[in-house]
Amino acid sequence: MTSTLGFAILAVLARGERTGYDLAAAMRRPVGYFWTAGHSQIHAELQKLRAGGLVGFEAEHGPGPQGRKVYHLTAEGGVALREWVTKPPRERPERDELVLKTYASWLAEPELVRRMFADQLAAHEERLAEYERQEASFDGPPAFGDPRFGSYATLRCGLGYERHRADWCRWMLAQLSESL
C-alpha cells in the first residue's frame, strides 16, 4: 500500500522527471506549504515506489564522480495516482501546537503570551504576503487539467488559511490587551 508521502512524490513526478535532489526541493516549495518530508524520507519512499513498479529511473552521469538517478512516473504509477486522487482523504487527528498552547495559556504570564501571538501574527502576515505575490504571478485560475491548476488551487487554500490564522492572532492580541 502506498503511503500519502508516496502519492505526494508521484504527484510531483507526474509534472516531470526529477532527481532525488529535485524531488526534495519540490517537497520544500511549493509542496512543502501543505506536505513536508525530509530527504531521507523521500529516498526511502522512492525505493518502495520503485519496488512497487510505480516509479522508474534512468541513470545519468553526474557532475562529480557519482552518477545520478532521474526518476519518472511509470504507467502503473499514473494509474495509482489517478485512482488515489478521487478517494476521500483519511481522517487524521488535528495536531496544532499553537492551539494547544492557547488552551493552556491562562497559566502563563499574559505579556509572554502576547509576545508569542505577536510573533505568530508576523509570521502569518509574512507568509500571506508571499502567497499573495505568488497569486499575482497567475493570470487568474488555470484551466482544470493544466498542472498549474493544482498549484493555484492549493495556493488559494493557503491564502485562506493564512488570512484565518492572522485574524485569529489579531483577536487573541485584542483579548490579551484587555487583560494587561
C-alpha positions in Angstrom: 0.0 0.0 0.0 1.4 3.4 -1.0 1.7 6.0 1.7 0.5 9.6 1.4 4.1 10.6 1.1 4.4 8.2 -1.8 1.4 9.8 -3.5 2.9 13.2 -2.9 6.1 12.0 -4.7 4.0 10.5 -7.5 2.2 13.9 -7.9 5.5 15.7 -8.2 6.8 13.2 -10.8 3.5 13.5 -12.8 4.7 17.0 -13.6 8.0 15.7 -14.9 11.0 13.6 -14.2 13.3 14.6 -11.3 16.4 13.6 -9.4 16.1 12.8 -5.7 17.5 16.2 -5.0 14.9 17.9 -7.3 12.2 15.9 -5.5 13.4 17.2 -2.1 13.4 20.7 -3.5 9.9 20.4 -4.8 8.8 19.0 -1.4 10.1 22.2 0.1 8.4 24.6 -2.3 5.6 24.6 -3.3 4.6 21.1 -2.0 6.1 22.0 1.4 3.4 24.5 2.0 1.0 21.7 2.6 3.0 18.5 2.9 6.5 18.2 4.2 9.2 15.4 4.0 12.9 15.2 4.6 15.4 14.0 2.0 15.9 10.7 3.9 12.1 10.0 3.9 11.9 10.8 0.2 14.8 8.5 -0.6 13.3 5.6 1.4 9.8 6.2 -0.2 11.3 6.2 -3.7 12.7 2.7 -3.1 9.3 1.5 -2.0 7.7 3.1 -5.1 10.3 1.6 -7.3 9.8 -1.9 -5.8 6.1 -1.5 -6.4 6.6 -0.6 -10.0 5.2 2.9 -9.6 8.4 4.8 -10.5 11.4 4.0 -12.5 14.7 5.8 -13.1 17.4 6.4 -15.6 21.0 6.6 -14.5 22.9 9.6 -15.8 26.4 10.8 -15.4 26.6 13.4 -12.7 28.8 16.4 -12.3 31.0 14.5 -9.8 32.3 11.0 -9.6 28.9 9.6 -8.8 26.1 9.2 -11.3 22.6 10.4 -10.6 19.2 8.8 -10.9 16.4 10.7 -12.7 13.1 9.3 -11.5 9.9 9.2 -13.6 6.4 8.0 -13.1 5.6 4.7 -14.6 2.2 3.9 -16.3 1.3 1.9 -13.2 2.2 4.9 -11.0 0.0 7.1 -13.1 -2.9 4.8 -12.7 -2.4 4.5 -9.0 -2.2 8.3 -8.7 -5.3 8.9 -10.7 -7.2 6.4 -8.6 -5.9 7.9 -5.3 -6.8 11.5 -6.2 -10.5 10.9 -6.1 -10.7 8.8 -3.0 -11.7 10.7 0.2 -8.8 11.6 2.4 -8.3 9.6 5.5 -9.4 11.3 8.7 -6.4 12.5 10.7 -6.3 14.0 14.2 -5.6 17.7 14.3 -2.3 18.5 16.0 -1.9 22.2 16.3 0.7 23.2 18.9 -0.4 26.9 19.0 -4.0 25.9 19.7 -2.8 23.6 22.4 -0.6 26.4 23.9 -3.6 28.7 23.8 -5.7 26.1 25.7 -3.2 26.3 28.5 -2.3 29.9 28.1 -4.2 31.0 31.2 -1.3 29.6 33.2 1.3 31.9 31.6 2.3 35.5 32.0 0.0 37.5 29.7 2.8 39.6 28.3 4.7 36.5 27.2 1.6 35.0 25.6 1.0 38.4 23.9 4.6 38.3 22.5 4.1 34.8 21.2 1.0 35.8 19.4 2.6 39.0 18.0 5.4 36.8 16.6 2.9 34.3 15.2 0.9 37.2 13.6 4.1 38.5 11.9 4.9 35.0 10.6 1.4 34.5 9.2 1.4 38.0 7.6 4.7 37.3 6.0 3.5 34.0 4.6 0.3 35.7 3.4 2.3 38.4 1.6 4.4 35.7 -0.1 1.3 33.8 -1.1 -0.3 37.0 -2.5 2.9 37.6 -4.6 2.6 34.1 -5.9 -1.1 34.6 -6.7 -0.2 37.8 -8.6 2.0 35.7 -10.9 -1.1 33.9 -12.2 -3.4 35.4 -14.7 -6.5 34.0 -12.9 -7.0 30.3 -12.3 -5.5 28.0 -15.0 -8.0 25.6 -16.7 -8.7 22.4 -14.9 -6.4 19.7 -16.4 -3.4 22.2 -16.6 -0.8 21.1 -13.9 -0.7 24.7 -12.8 -4.4 24.4 -11.7 -3.4 22.2 -8.7 -0.7 24.8 -7.8 -3.2 27.6 -8.0 -5.9 25.7 -6.1 -3.6 24.8 -3.2 -2.3 28.4 -3.2 -5.9 29.6 -2.7 -6.3 27.2 0.2 -3.1 28.6 1.7 -4.3 32.1 1.3 -7.5 31.4 3.2 -5.6 29.6 6.0 -3.1 32.4 6.5 -5.8 35.0 6.5 -7.7 33.0 9.1 -4.7 32.5 11.3 -3.7 36.1 11.1 -7.2 37.2 12.0 -7.2 34.7 15.0 -3.9 36.1 16.2 -5.2 39.6 16.0 -8.3 38.6 18.0 -6.0 36.9 20.6 -3.9 40.0 20.8 -7.0 42.1 21.4 -8.1 39.8 24.1 -4.7 39.9 25.7 -4.6 43.7 25.5 -7.8 43.9 27.6 -6.1 41.8 30.4 -2.9 43.8 30.5 
